[in-house]
Amino acid sequence: MFKKILIANRGEIAMRVIRTCKEMGIKTVAVYSTADAESLHVRFADEAVCIGPAPSSESYLKMSNIIAAAEITNADAIHPGYGFLSENAKFSKICEEHEIKFIGASPEMIERMGDKASAKSTMIEAGVPCVPGSEGIIPDFKTCLKVAKETGYPVMLKASAGGGGKGMRAVWKEEDLQDAWESARQESKAAFGNDDMYMEKLIEEPRHIEIQIVGDSNGRACHLSERDCSVQRRHQKLTEETPSPFMTDELREKMGTAAIKAAEYIKYEGAGTVEFLVDKHRNFYFMEMNTRIQVEHPITEQVVDYDLIREQILVAAGVPISGKNYIPQLHSIECRINAEDPYKDFRPSPGKITNLHLPGGHGVRIDTHVYSGYIIPPNYDSMIAKLITTAQTREEAINKMKRALDEFVVEGIKTTVPFHRQLMDHPDYVAGNYTTKFMEDFEMAAPEED
């Protein structure tokens, strides 16, 4: 087992990893930028090393600085969390070269699954259902036009190196295709330094449902059931739940089997998710695979009583998995609390938290790194906390979430708490009747007068 793990991340996920490491008797090293000097992960780790100034490119994405921090502290493993370098094949390779265990996917695995076009080709080989569309990268617009005609409109153009909705364009008719092709390539080039595009059939009224999987070094994999991530804004998830209100036992069996088939075909090692689009007829199609821990992993932990970070560490240390598949016994919902103003188009709201009261009670979990007096820097993702409620039924979990949101007090900045509170009362959400298009018609009610 590892003696000391460096956490190459910040905020709540760094705190999350530190907690499990402490429970396992493993020493921890926090790295931080100058903007994060007062963050809780710095305070609670056994050691902390400043790795650069506030911009991510000069700190959390600076591979040489992170490796140097690992070497001077004698860390024998690095946990990358999510985001930043968690799916960076070059960083995984550098860790290998320095004989530091990367608690995540191998460089080859990241390269194979990180590029969405090659990932789709691999899944077709594995026999996993995929969305109809191009076979790999589209070389030019002439081919794009041909593939669109063969696939049938509407179609979705996607950046091969994409993420977070960048380089994606829905096209409903042929005359709009060229403008979409050019603008998507420009956006992808600017965001990722890569303008490779591929195309898929646009699935109408889709739900975004992912299957949590864990694979070990022996080539075995298991699944921990699904999470429904369909409530999204600009392709960014806002809230997640498990089990999905759209799920049936038969569909779960099929999707779980497909996810395990995908993981075992590529001999996947570690925790990951196989993400699917599911249409209104419950046909499901492979979308992508994330070779890291997900932001929304706590809801899975709550319903199957399973520490996913601990499992990541054990698998990285060579411990085989049990091979058991898990079915949710409870219902859990996660709301991402962001420093944003939902009344002003979710405008970022960095600044000082002047007063903070976190909810508690039975079935309430908070993953956060903030406290009263903490200054939220403008340099990073705006998420400041994850609020998770768990109960016997979905109705009880929603009611518990309403109560917890009412208790959640953050002063000095704006947050998305009011949005989530209104969401929990929305009749379509309460009925479980939502798709990835849900937010297109959602309108915030005016704030109540003080």
C-alpha positions in Angstrom: 0.0 0.0 0.0 1.1 3.6 -0.7 2.8 5.4 2.2 2.1 9.0 0.9 -0.2 10.3 -1.8 0.0 13.8 -3.3 -3.3 15.2 -4.4 -2.9 17.1 -7.7 -6.0 19.1 -7.3 -7.8 21.7 -5.2 -11.1 22.4 -3.4 -13.7 19.9 -2.4 -12.2 16.9 -4.3 -8.8 17.4 -2.6 -10.6 17.4 0.8 -12.5 14.3 -0.3 -9.3 12.4 -1.1 -7.5 13.6 2.0 -10.3 12.2 4.2 -10.2 8.7 2.7 -6.4 8.7 2.9 -6.5 9.5 6.6 -8.9 6.7 7.2 -6.6 4.3 5.4 -3.5 5.5 7.4 -1.9 7.1 4.3 0.0 10.4 4.6 -1.1 13.2 2.2 0.5 16.1 0.4 -1.6 19.1 -0.8 -0.5 21.3 -3.6 -1.8 24.8 -4.0 -1.6 28.0 -6.0 -1.0 31.3 -4.3 -4.8 32.0 -4.7 -5.5 28.8 -2.6 -3.2 29.4 0.3 -6.1 29.6 2.7 -8.1 26.7 1.3 -9.1 23.8 3.7 -7.2 21.1 1.7 -4.0 23.0 2.5 -4.8 23.0 6.2 -5.9 19.4 6.5 -3.2 17.6 4.5 -0.1 16.4 6.3 2.1 18.5 4.1 1.5 21.3 1.6 3.6 22.6 -1.3 2.9 25.8 -3.2 3.2 25.0 -6.9 2.8 28.5 -8.5 0.6 31.6 -9.0 -3.1 31.7 -9.5 -3.5 30.8 -13.2 -4.1 27.1 -13.6 -1.6 27.0 -16.5 1.1 28.1 -14.0 0.1 25.9 -11.1 -2.4 23.0 -11.2 -1.6 22.3 -14.9 2.1 22.7 -14.5 3.3 19.1 -14.6 6.9 19.8 -13.8 6.0 21.6 -10.6 3.6 18.8 -9.4 6.2 16.1 -10.1 8.8 18.2 -8.2 6.5 18.5 -5.3 6.0 14.7 -5.3 9.7 14.1 -5.3 10.7 16.6 -2.6 8.0 15.1 -0.3 8.7 11.5 -1.2 5.2 10.8 -2.3 4.9 7.4 -4.0 1.5 8.1 -5.7 -0.5 11.0 -7.2 -4.3 11.2 -7.1 -5.4 13.7 -9.8 -9.1 14.1 -8.7 -11.2 15.3 -11.6 -10.5 18.1 -14.1 -7.0 19.5 -14.5 -4.6 16.6 -15.3 -6.9 13.7 -14.4 -7.3 12.6 -18.0 -4.0 13.8 -19.4 -2.0 11.0 -21.0 1.2 12.9 -20.9 1.0 13.4 -17.2 0.1 9.8 -16.5 3.2 8.8 -18.6 5.5 11.3 -16.7 4.3 9.8 -13.4 5.3 6.3 -14.8 8.7 7.6 -15.8 9.3 9.0 -12.3 8.1 5.7 -10.7 5.2 7.5 -9.0 1.9 5.6 -9.3 -0.8 7.6 -11.1 -4.1 6.8 -9.4 -6.0 6.8 -12.6 -5.9 5.4 -16.1 -2.7 4.4 -18.0 -1.4 6.7 -20.7 -2.6 4.2 -23.3 -6.1 4.0 -21.9 -6.5 7.8 -21.7 -5.3 8.2 -25.3 -7.7 5.4 -26.4 -10.7 6.7 -24.6 -9.9 10.4 -24.3 -10.3 11.0 -28.1 -14.0 10.7 -28.6 -13.8 9.5 -32.2 -11.4 6.7 -31.4 -13.4 5.8 -28.3 -16.5 5.4 -30.4 -14.6 3.1 -32.9 -13.3 1.0 -29.9 -16.8 0.7 -28.5 -18.2 -0.5 -31.9 -15.5 -3.2 -31.9 -16.5 -4.1 -28.4 -20.1 -4.5 -29.4 -21.4 -1.6 -27.3 -24.4 0.3 -28.9 -23.2 3.6 -30.4 -25.0 6.5 -32.0 -25.1 6.3 -35.8 -22.7 8.8 -37.5 -19.2 9.2 -38.9 -16.6 6.5 -38.6 -13.9 8.5 -36.9 -12.7 12.0 -37.9 -14.4 13.8 -40.8 -11.5 15.1 -43.1 -13.3 17.9 -44.9 -16.7 19.6 -45.5 -17.5 17.5 -48.6 -17.3 14.4 -46.4 -19.3 16.1 -43.7 -22.1 16.8 -46.1 -22.1 13.2 -47.3 -22.1 11.7 -43.8 -25.0 14.1 -42.8 -27.1 12.9 -45.7 -26.4 9.3 -44.9 -27.1 9.7 -41.2 -30.2 11.8 -41.6 -31.0 15.1 -40.0 -30.9 16.3 -37.3 -27.2 15.7 -36.7 -24.7 16.8 -34.0 -21.2 18.0 -34.9 -18.8 17.3 -32.1 -15.1 18.2 -31.4 -13.1 15.0 -31.1 -11.0 16.6 -28.3 -14.1 18.3 -26.8 -15.6 18.6 -23.4 -17.9 21.0 -21.5 -20.0 21.6 -24.6 -17.2 23.2 -26.6 -17.2 22.6 -30.3 -20.7 21.1 -30.4 -23.3 22.2 -32.9 -26.8 20.7 -33.5 -27.8 21.0 -37.2 -31.4 20.5 -38.3 -31.2 21.1 -42.0 -28.5 21.0 -44.8 -28.3 24.7 -45.5 -27.1 25.3 -41.9 -24.4 22.7 -42.0 -21.5 24.7 -43.4 -21.8 27.5 -40.9 -22.0 25.0 -38.0 -19.0 23.1 -39.4 -16.8 26.2 -39.6 -17.9 27.7 -36.2 -17.5 24.4 -34.3 -14.0 23.9 -35.7 -13.0 27.4 -34.8 -14.3 27.0 -31.2 -12.6 23.6 -30.9 -9.3 25.0 -32.2 -9.4 27.9 -29.7 -10.4 25.7 -26.7 -8.3 22.5 -27.3 -5.8 23.4 -30.0 -7.4 20.8 -32.2 -10.2 21.2 -34.8 -10.9 17.6 -35.6 -14.6 16.9 -35.9 -16.9 13.9 -36.0 -20.7 13.6 -36.4 -23.5 11.7 -34.7 -27.2 11.4 -35.2 -28.9 13.9 -32.9 -30.9 11.9 -30.4 -34.2 13.7 -29.6 -35.6 14.0 -26.1 -32.4 12.3 -24.7 -31.5 11.5 -21.2 -27.9 11.5 -20.1 -27.4 8.4 -18.0 -24.0 7.1 -16.9 -22.9 3.8 -15.4 -20.2 3.8 -12.7 -17.7 1.1 -13.3 -14.5 -0.2 -11.5 -11.9 -2.3 -13.2 -8.8 -4.0 -11.7 -5.4 -5.0 -13.0 -6.6 -8.5 -13.8 -9.0 -7.3 -16.5 -12.2 -7.7 -14.4 -14.8 -5.0 -14.0 -18.0 -4.5 -12.1 -20.7 -1.8 -12.2 -22.3 0.3 -9.4 -25.5 1.1 -11.3 -26.5 4.4 -12.9 -26.6 8.1 -12.3 -29.1 10.4 -14.2 -27.3 13.6 -15.2 -29.9 15.0 -17.5 -30.5 18.4 -15.8 -27.8 20.4 -17.5 -27.1 24.0 -18.6 -24.9 24.5 -21.6 -23.8 20.8 -21.3 -22.7 21.4 -17.7 -24.4 19.2 -15.1 -26.4 21.0 -12.4 -27.9 18.1 -10.4 -27.7 14.3 -10.5 -29.6 11.5 -9.0 -29.6 7.7 -8.6 -31.5 5.6 -9.4 -32.7 7.3 -12.5 -36.5 7.9 -12.4 -36.5 6.7 -16.1 -34.7 3.4 -15.3 -36.3 0.0 -15.4 -34.7 -3.3 -14.1 -34.4 -4.5 -17.7 -32.7 -1.3 -18.9 -30.3 -1.3 -16.0 -29.3 -4.9 -16.7 -28.7 -4.1 -20.4 -26.8 -0.8 -19.7 -24.7 -2.4 -16.9 -23.8 -5.3 -19.0 -22.8 -3.0 -21.9 -20.6 -0.8 -19.5 -18.8 -3.9 -18.1 -18.3 -5.2 -21.7 -16.7 -1.8 -22.6 -14.5 -1.8 -19.5 -13.3 -5.4 -19.9 -12.7 -5.0 -23.7 -10.1 -2.3 -23.0 -8.9 -3.9 -19.8 -9.8 -0.8 -17.9 -8.1 -0.3 -14.5 -9.6 2.1 -11.9 -12.9 3.9 -11.4 -14.6 5.4 -14.4 -17.9 6.0 -16.0 -19.4 4.8 -19.3 -21.8 7.6 -20.4 -24.9 6.9 -22.5 -27.6 8.9 -24.3 -31.0 7.2 -23.8 -33.9 8.1 -26.1 -37.6 8.2 -25.2 -38.0 4.6 -26.3 -35.2 3.5 -23.8 -32.7 2.8 -26.6 -29.3 3.6 -25.3 -26.1 4.7 -27.1 -22.5 5.0 -26.0 -21.5 8.7 -25.7 -18.1 8.7 -24.0 -16.0 7.2 -21.2 -14.6 9.3 -18.4 -11.3 7.7 -17.1 -11.4 9.4 -13.7 -13.6 10.0 -10.6 -16.7 12.0 -11.4 -18.0 15.1 -9.5 -21.2 13.3 -8.8 -19.7 10.1 -7.4 -21.1 10.7 -3.8 -24.6 9.8 -4.7 -23.4 6.4 -5.8 -21.5 6.0 -2.6 -24.6 6.9 -0.6 -26.9 4.3 -2.2 -24.6 1.3 -2.3 -22.4 2.2 0.8 -19.1 2.1 -1.1 -16.1 4.5 -0.9 -15.1 5.0 -4.5 -11.9 6.9 -3.6 -10.8 4.0 -1.4 -11.5 1.6 -4.2 -9.4 3.7 -6.6 -6.5 3.6 -4.2 -6.8 -0.2 -3.6 -7.0 -1.0 -7.4 -4.0 1.3 -8.0 -2.1 -0.7 -5.4 -3.0 -4.0 -7.2 -5.8 -5.2 -5.0 -8.5 -7.2 -7.1 -12.1 -6.1 -7.1 -14.8 -8.3 -5.7 -16.5 -8.5 -9.1 -20.0 -7.8 -7.6 -22.4 -5.5 -9.3 -24.4 -3.2 -7.1 -28.0 -2.1 -7.3 -29.2 1.0 -5.4 -31.1 0.3 -2.2 -31.8 4.0 -1.5 -32.4 7.2 -3.5 -29.8 10.0 -3.5 -29.8 13.4 -5.1 -26.8 15.8 -5.5 -27.1 19.6 -6.1 -24.0 21.4 -7.2 -23.8 24.7 -5.3 -21.9 27.2 -7.4 -20.8 30.8 -6.7 -23.1 32.1 -9.5 -26.2 34.3 -9.6 -29.1 32.3 -11.1 -31.2 35.5 -11.4 -28.6 37.0 -13.8 -28.0 34.1 -16.2 -25.7 32.3 -13.7 -23.1 35.0 -13.8 -20.0 34.0 -11.7 -19.9 35.6 -8.2 -16.5 35.2 -6.7 -15.6 37.1 -3.4 -15.6 36.7 0.3 -18.1 34.5 2.2 -19.1 36.7 5.1 -21.4 34.2 6.8 -22.0 30.5 6.2 -24.4 27.9 7.7 -24.3 24.4 6.3 -27.3 22.1 6.6 -27.2 18.8 8.5 -29.3 16.1 9.9 -30.1 12.5 8.9 -29.4 11.7 5.2 -27.6 15.0 4.5 -24.0 15.1 3.2 -22.0 18.2 2.3 -18.7 18.0 0.3 -17.0 21.4 0.4 -13.8 23.3 1.0 -15.3 26.7 2.0 -15.9 28.3 5.3 -17.0 31.7 6.7 -14.4 34.2 5.8 -13.1 32.2 2.8 -12.4 34.2 -0.3 -13.6 32.4 -3.5 -10.9 33.2 -6.2 -12.1 34.1 -9.7 -9.5 31.8 -11.3 -11.2 28.4 -11.1 -14.5 26.5 -11.5 -17.3 28.2 -9.5 -18.5 25.1 -7.6 -18.1 25.7 -3.8 -20.1 22.7 -2.5 -22.0 19.6 -3.3 -25.2 19.0 -1.3 -26.3 15.4 -1.2 -29.5 14.0 0.3 -30.3 10.3 0.7 -33.6 8.6 1.7 -35.7 5.5 1.2 -37.6 6.9 -1.7 -37.2 9.7 -4.4 -40.0 11.7 -2.9 -38.4 11.6 0.6 -35.0 12.6 -1.0 -36.6 15.6 -2.7 -38.3 16.7 0.5 -35.1 16.3 2.4 -33.3 18.4 -0.3 -35.8 21.1 0.1 -35.3 21.3 3.8 -31.5 21.2 3.4 -31.5 24.0 0.8 -33.7 26.1 3.1 -31.0 25.7 5.8 -28.1 26.5 3.4 -27.1 30.1 4.2 -24.3 31.7 2.2 -23.8 35.5 2.6 -21.4 37.8 0.8 -21.7 36.1 -2.6 -24.5 34.8 -4.8 -25.1 31.1 -5.2 -27.2 28.6 -7.0 -29.1 27.6 -3.9 -32.3 29.5 -5.0 -32.2 27.7 -8.4 -32.0 24.3 -6.8 -34.8 25.2 -4.4 -37.1 26.2 -7.3 -36.0 23.1 -9.2 -37.2 20.8 -6.4 -40.7 22.3 -6.7 -40.8 22.1 -10.5 -43.7 19.7 -11.4 -41.7 18.1 -14.3 -38.7 17.5 -12.1 -40.9 16.1 -9.2 -42.5 13.8 -11.7 -39.1 12.7 -13.0 -40.1 13.9 -16.4 -37.0 15.7 -17.7 -34.4 15.4 -20.5 -31.1 17.2 -21.3 -33.4 19.9 -22.8 -35.1 20.6 -19.5 -33.2 23.9 -18.8 -34.1 25.4 -22.2 -37.6 26.1 -20.9 -36.8 26.7 -17.2 -37.3 30.2 -16.0 -36.3 31.4 -12.5 -39.2 32.9 -10.5 -38.5 36.4 -9.2 -36.6 36.4 -5.8 -38.7 37.0 -2.7 -38.5 40.4 -1.1 -36.5 40.6 2.1 
